[in-house]
Amino acid sequence: MTEEKVRLDKWLWAARFFKTRAKSKEAIEGGKVHIDGVRGKPGKDVQIGEKIIIRQSWDEKTIIVKGVSEKRKGAPEAATLYEETPESIESRLSIAAQRKAAGQHISSEKRPNKKNRRLIHQFKERNSE
């Protein structure tokens, strides 16, 4: 944490928001990361005190940079690099509760299993006649 500036893609990786630098770079280039209200670039230097908005799947996190590091360390040490704003935490939890109440939770299954496929085929046969 002795460095003054670190590339955004390296910092996101070191802070454990993404598993690889390639994924963090992909997210930045995809417009899912904003620094102080401006769309980020992978080579932009991150400085202490900057406000970063990160969108990951259904969640949007607003964080304040508390430290910089180029090296990926353990999760407890990585958590000291940033602080999520209370408004961000509150909005994420309320949106998650709304999704859960609406029944729009994310299924872990990517493809239907054998039983579900049979049900789909039966449904299609009944409705095609």
CORZI-V215576 format. One record per helix or strand of 2 or more residues. SS is the DSSP state (hx for helix, st for strand). FROM is the first residue (numbers start at 0). TO is the last residue. If there is no record, write none. Layout:
ss: (SS SS)
from: (FROM FROM)
to: (TO TO)
This chain:
ss: (st hx hx st st st st st hx st hx hx)
from: (5 7 20 32 37 44 50 58 74 81 85 113)
to: (6 13 28 34 38 45 55 64 80 83 101 127)
